Amino acid sequence: MKKWYHEEYEFQIEVIGFLRGDHTEQYCRNGEEIGDTYTCTYGCPVNAAGQGICSKVMMILFSVMEAVRSGGDLENIGGNGKYCKDVVCPDGCVIFRLTAKKTGNENFYKGKFLDEGGQTRLSGPVPGHGNAQSGMKFPR
């Protein structure tokens, strides 16, 4: 992977509690523990050991992250602040707190990193973005 764009936001996701009991054994398949912390910009969140966050909670977190990236205020969807929201995993076991922080970098779309010809300002053609020579094949 060659990350070429420096994202506008970075995210921290911390395990802040459980809905059932005081441990995750026999409840959480990912083994989340209070205090576990994950970070990311655009990719999936990982912890200091390189382990990824639960894929089920990522389904929820992605839309919350997109709300932040598009200029939204998380208080409008029940957040604790403009850049903070608590989320319960779909299994109803673990409570996560997502916190966003602006990095000072330009917004991907407003910064015009991708022009109409499918070229990026930084790295050349992007496969599948209007570039006829990309060679990408999609199943029919």
C-alpha positions as CSV (number, residue, x, y, z in Angstrom):
1,M,0.0,0.0,0.0
2,K,1.2,3.5,-0.8
3,K,-0.8,6.1,1.1
4,W,-0.4,9.3,-0.9
5,Y,-3.0,11.6,0.7
6,H,-2.6,13.1,4.2
7,E,-6.1,13.0,5.7
8,E,-8.0,15.9,7.1
9,Y,-9.0,14.1,10.3
10,E,-7.5,11.4,12.5
11,F,-9.7,9.3,14.8
12,Q,-9.2,7.6,18.1
13,I,-11.5,4.9,19.3
14,E,-11.4,3.9,22.9
15,V,-13.2,1.1,24.8
16,I,-14.9,2.8,27.7
17,G,-17.2,0.2,29.1
18,F,-19.4,-2.9,28.8
19,L,-23.2,-3.2,28.7
20,R,-23.2,-6.6,30.3
21,G,-20.8,-7.4,33.2
22,D,-17.2,-6.4,33.7
23,H,-15.4,-8.7,31.2
24,T,-15.7,-9.7,27.5
25,E,-15.2,-13.4,27.8
26,Q,-18.2,-15.2,26.2
27,Y,-19.5,-11.9,24.9
28,C,-17.0,-10.1,22.7
29,R,-15.2,-12.3,20.1
30,N,-12.6,-9.5,19.5
31,G,-11.6,-9.6,23.2
32,E,-12.0,-5.8,23.8
33,E,-10.9,-4.5,27.2
34,I,-11.6,-1.2,28.9
35,G,-8.9,1.2,27.9
36,D,-8.1,-0.5,24.6
37,T,-7.4,2.3,22.0
38,Y,-7.5,2.2,18.2
39,T,-6.4,4.9,15.8
40,C,-6.8,5.6,12.1
41,T,-7.2,8.3,9.5
42,Y,-9.1,6.7,6.6
43,G,-8.3,3.0,6.9
44,C,-9.6,0.7,9.5
45,P,-8.6,1.4,13.1
46,V,-5.8,-0.6,14.7
47,N,-4.3,-0.7,18.2
48,A,-0.7,-0.4,19.2
49,A,-0.2,-4.1,18.6
50,G,-1.5,-3.8,15.0
51,Q,-4.7,-5.6,15.8
52,G,-7.8,-4.4,14.1
53,I,-11.0,-3.2,15.7
54,C,-14.1,-5.4,15.5
55,S,-15.5,-5.5,12.0
56,K,-19.1,-5.2,13.3
57,V,-18.5,-2.0,15.1
58,M,-16.6,-0.7,12.1
59,M,-19.8,-0.7,10.1
60,I,-21.2,1.8,12.6
61,L,-18.0,3.8,13.0
62,F,-17.5,4.4,9.3
63,S,-20.7,6.4,8.9
64,V,-19.9,8.5,12.0
65,M,-16.4,9.1,10.6
66,E,-17.9,10.2,7.2
67,A,-20.2,12.6,9.1
68,V,-17.1,14.3,10.6
69,R,-15.3,14.3,7.2
70,S,-18.2,16.0,5.6
71,G,-18.2,18.8,8.1
72,G,-20.9,17.4,10.4
73,D,-21.3,18.1,14.1
74,L,-21.7,14.8,16.0
75,E,-23.9,16.5,18.6
76,N,-26.5,16.5,15.8
77,I,-26.6,12.7,16.0
78,G,-26.3,12.2,19.8
79,G,-22.6,12.9,20.2
80,N,-21.0,14.2,23.4
81,G,-19.4,17.1,21.4
82,K,-18.8,18.2,17.8
83,Y,-16.0,15.6,17.4
84,C,-17.0,13.0,20.0
85,K,-19.6,10.2,20.1
86,D,-20.1,7.0,22.1
87,V,-21.1,3.9,20.1
88,V,-22.3,0.5,21.3
89,C,-21.3,-2.5,19.3
90,P,-24.0,-4.2,17.3
91,D,-23.8,-7.2,19.7
92,G,-24.7,-4.9,22.6
93,C,-21.5,-5.8,24.5
94,V,-18.9,-3.1,24.3
95,I,-19.1,0.7,24.5
96,F,-16.6,2.7,22.3
97,R,-15.9,6.4,22.3
98,L,-14.9,7.9,18.9
99,T,-13.0,11.2,19.0
100,A,-11.9,13.0,15.9
101,K,-9.1,15.6,15.6
102,K,-8.5,17.9,12.7
103,T,-5.0,17.5,11.2
104,G,-4.8,20.8,9.4
105,N,-4.7,19.1,6.0
106,E,-7.0,19.9,3.1
107,N,-10.3,18.2,2.5
108,F,-10.0,15.5,-0.1
109,Y,-12.7,16.9,-2.4
110,K,-12.4,20.6,-1.7
111,G,-8.6,20.3,-2.1
112,K,-9.2,19.1,-5.6
113,F,-6.8,16.1,-5.3
114,L,-8.7,14.3,-8.0
115,D,-9.4,16.2,-11.3
116,E,-12.0,15.5,-13.9
117,G,-9.6,13.4,-16.0
118,G,-8.9,10.9,-13.2
119,Q,-5.5,12.3,-12.4
120,T,-4.4,13.1,-8.9
121,R,-2.3,16.1,-8.0
122,L,0.2,13.9,-6.2
123,S,0.4,10.5,-7.8
124,G,-1.0,10.3,-11.4
125,P,-3.9,8.1,-12.6
126,V,-6.2,6.5,-10.1
127,P,-7.6,3.2,-11.3
128,G,-11.4,3.2,-11.8
129,H,-11.8,7.0,-11.7
130,G,-12.6,7.9,-15.3
131,N,-9.2,6.6,-16.6
132,A,-9.9,4.4,-19.6
133,Q,-6.4,2.9,-19.4
134,S,-6.8,1.6,-15.9
135,G,-7.4,-1.9,-17.0
136,M,-9.8,-2.6,-14.2
137,K,-12.3,-5.4,-14.9
138,F,-15.6,-5.8,-13.1
139,P,-17.6,-9.0,-13.1
140,R,-20.8,-9.0,-15.1
